[in-house]
Amino acid sequence: MGEAVGMARLVGDVTMYLLLVDVAVRPEHQGAGLGRRMVADLTGWVAAHGTRTTMLLADPTVVPFYKKLGFSMTDVCAMKYRPA
């Protein structure tokens, strides 16, 4: 059986919003277009299902990658909560 070399997933309610999370490709397979293909497949699914908004949180080093795929910067502030 083959071994997974990458993953990407969507989380949300489908109708109003989805969050693209956990886009990852093993280092030895990066540069072959796998990340681009996974994001394209998921955004195609989003378009087919009529979701209004798809967002993601990205490390600044990968912002150019997502911009090439049609994502744009927003003025939304990301926040986190960690229990004491």
Stockholm file with secondary structure:
# STOCKHOLM 1.0

chainA/1-84         MGEAVGMARLVGDVTMYLLLVDVAVRPEHQGAGLGRRMVADLTGWVAAHGTRTTMLLADPTVVPFYKKLGFSMTDVCAMKYRPA
#=GR chainA/1-84 SS CCCCCEEEEEEECSSSEEEEEEEEECGGGTTSSHHHHHHHHHHHHHHHHTCSEEEECCCGGGHHHHHHTTCCCCCCCCCCCCCC
#=GC SS_cons        CCCCCEEEEEEECSSSEEEEEEEEECGGGTTSSHHHHHHHHHHHHHHHHTCSEEEECCCGGGHHHHHHTTCCCCCCCCCCCCCC
//
